[in-house]
Amino acid sequence: MALSEQFMQEDLHPIDLVEYIAEHHQWDFDRIGEDQIAMAVEGQWRTYTLTLAWSAYDETLRLICTFEMEPPRERIPAIYEALNAINDQCWAGSFTFWAQQNLMVYRYGLVLAGGQEACADQIDTMINAAVLSAERYYPALQLVVWGGRDTEDAMQVAIAEAYGRA
């Protein structure tokens, strides 16, 4: 059964749907308030912190997916160069680096203007896309920061497709 089927006739707050999805996947979460929730999602490379917040003012469900990154000061320009290359490949959402907090951040906003409602499948896809994007580019960012590789070389790791099965 699709996640959305349970809510076909219900008018739910978007954060209520996010909470249901977190429970469904057995993710640790904390309902920060009526319009905000934070959760931890385990990936292959690390655990990602996701925060989703609903803004009734602009009818947008905002997602922020973060992970810590503490690069040496001299590698920060290389990070920004890599982020430009990464964001050129992202169809939805974008990455940025919050230097003060030492956080790599993936952001996405789902606009639901005109009274539109998000469905559980849509929100689940949004969350999965954020984690998959973080997982895809994490190794390239590590190569840039700690391996001293240039952006073009490091991006080959993110672009490479795995073939076959392990």
C-alpha positions in Angstrom: 0.0 0.0 0.0 1.3 3.4 -0.9 2.0 5.8 1.9 -0.6 8.2 0.6 -3.5 5.7 0.5 -4.1 5.9 4.3 -4.7 9.7 4.0 -6.9 9.9 0.9 -9.8 11.5 2.7 -8.0 13.3 5.5 -6.9 16.9 5.5 -3.6 16.8 7.4 -1.0 19.3 8.3 2.2 18.7 6.3 4.2 18.1 9.5 1.7 15.5 10.6 2.5 13.6 7.4 6.2 14.0 8.0 5.8 12.5 11.5 3.8 9.6 10.1 6.6 9.0 7.5 9.3 9.1 10.3 7.3 6.6 12.3 6.7 4.4 9.2 10.5 4.3 8.6 11.3 4.0 12.3 13.5 7.1 12.2 14.3 8.9 15.4 12.5 12.3 15.4 11.5 15.2 17.5 8.4 17.2 16.9 9.8 20.6 17.7 6.5 22.5 17.3 3.3 22.4 15.3 5.1 23.5 12.2 8.5 21.8 12.6 10.1 18.4 13.0 13.6 17.1 13.1 14.8 13.6 12.5 17.9 11.5 12.1 18.2 9.3 9.0 20.9 6.7 8.7 22.8 6.7 5.4 25.6 4.6 4.1 28.2 7.2 4.9 26.8 8.8 8.0 23.6 9.8 9.9 22.0 12.9 8.4 19.9 15.4 10.3 16.8 16.5 8.5 14.5 19.3 9.6 11.2 20.0 7.9 9.3 23.2 8.6 5.9 24.4 7.3 5.5 28.1 6.5 1.8 28.9 6.2 2.8 32.5 5.1 4.3 31.4 1.9 2.7 27.9 1.7 6.1 26.1 1.6 7.3 22.9 3.2 11.1 23.5 3.7 13.5 20.6 4.1 17.1 21.0 5.4 19.4 18.0 5.4 22.7 18.6 7.2 25.9 16.8 8.1 29.0 18.0 9.8 32.1 18.9 7.9 35.1 20.5 9.5 37.4 21.4 6.7 40.8 23.0 7.1 40.5 26.7 6.5 42.6 26.5 3.3 40.2 24.0 1.7 37.1 26.2 2.0 37.5 27.8 -1.4 37.7 24.3 -2.9 34.5 23.3 -1.2 32.7 26.3 -2.8 34.0 25.3 -6.2 32.8 21.7 -5.6 29.4 23.0 -4.5 29.0 24.9 -7.8 29.7 21.7 -9.7 27.4 19.7 -7.5 24.5 22.2 -7.8 24.8 22.2 -11.5 23.9 18.5 -11.4 21.0 18.8 -8.9 17.6 19.1 -10.5 15.8 19.7 -7.2 17.3 21.3 -4.1 20.8 22.7 -3.7 23.8 22.4 -1.4 25.6 25.1 0.6 28.2 25.2 3.3 27.5 27.0 6.6 31.1 27.7 7.6 30.2 29.1 11.1 28.4 25.9 12.0 30.7 23.6 10.0 27.6 22.1 8.3 27.1 20.9 4.8 23.5 21.7 4.0 21.1 20.4 1.3 17.9 22.5 1.0 14.7 22.1 -0.8 11.3 23.8 -0.7 8.0 22.3 -1.8 5.7 25.1 -2.7 2.0 24.3 -2.1 0.5 27.6 -3.1 -3.2 28.1 -3.6 -4.2 25.7 -0.9 -2.5 22.6 -2.5 -1.8 19.7 -0.2 1.2 17.5 -0.1 0.7 13.8 0.0 2.8 11.3 2.1 4.4 9.8 -1.0 5.4 13.2 -2.2 7.0 14.1 1.2 8.7 10.7 1.4 10.2 11.2 -2.1 11.4 14.6 -1.0 13.1 13.2 2.1 14.6 10.3 0.1 15.9 12.6 -2.6 17.7 14.7 0.1 19.4 11.7 1.6 20.3 10.2 -1.7 21.8 13.5 -2.9 23.8 13.8 0.4 25.0 10.2 -0.1 25.9 10.7 -3.7 28.0 13.8 -3.2 29.5 13.0 0.3 32.5 11.0 -1.1 33.3 13.8 -3.7 33.3 16.4 -0.9 35.5 14.2 1.2 38.0 13.9 -1.7 38.0 17.6 -2.2 38.5 18.4 1.5 40.7 15.6 2.8 42.1 14.1 -0.3 43.2 17.4 -1.8 41.6 16.4 -5.1 40.4 19.0 -7.6 36.7 19.3 -8.2 36.6 17.7 -11.7 38.5 14.6 -10.4 36.4 14.3 -7.2 33.1 14.7 -9.1 33.9 11.5 -11.1 33.1 9.6 -7.9 29.6 11.1 -7.8 29.0 10.7 -11.5 30.1 7.1 -11.7 27.3 4.6 -11.8 27.7 1.2 -10.1 27.0 -1.7 -12.4 26.1 -5.2 -11.4 25.6 -6.5 -7.8 27.9 -7.0 -4.9 
